[in-house]
Amino acid sequence: MSLRWADFLDIAIELDEHHPDVDPQYIRYTDLHAWICALANFDDDPEKSNERILEAIQMAWIDERD
């Protein structure tokens, strides 16, 4: 399954598995963007992200931790 920017929850789950020691509440968007693009099954244009998308992924990641 390939991930695209709109797959907020699936990306959040992948990030949580790859970065279990990170508190997503305090992540910088530049780091978040790089980590998403580095996911093996991420298959979208890195230039198509924006702050709103990254914030939605961050919120999904925080919710995933609760």
N, C-alpha and C positions, 0 to 999 in steps of 0.2 A: 504494500500500500504506500503510495507516495503522498507526501504531505504538501499542502499549499498554505499560503498565508491565512486563508479563511478557516483552516482546521485548528482553531484556537485550543480546544480541549485536548485533541490528540497531540498537538505540539507540546502543550503543558505536561502531559503525561510522560512524553519522551524526555523532556528536559528534567523532570523530577527523577527519572530513572538514571539519567546521565550525570546529574549534579545534585546528589542527595544532601550534600553538606552546605549547600547555598540557601540562604534565606531569600526567596524571590521578592520579598517586600523591599529589599535594599539593592537590587541589581540595577546597574546602569543600562540604559537602552542600547548603548553601543555594544556592550558585552552580550546582552540578550540577542541582539541581531546576529552577532557573530556565531553564537552557540546554535541558534536556529539554523543558520545557513550551513553549519558544520554537521548537522544531523544527517546520517547516512541516507535516510529515506525522504529528505526534504528535496522537493523538485519544483521550485517556483523561482521566479526572477527576484533576486535579492533587491533590486531597485524598486520593486513594487510595494515595499513595506513603508509604513509611516508611523508616526507616534501613536496614533489611535489604534492601529493594529497591534503594535508592540504592547501598549497598555492593556488591551483585551487579552493578549496571551499572558501577560504578567498576572492579571487578575484571575485568569483560569488556573494558573500555576499556584497562586496563593490559595484559591478555593480547593484545589486538589490536595493540598497539605492539611486542610482542616478535617 
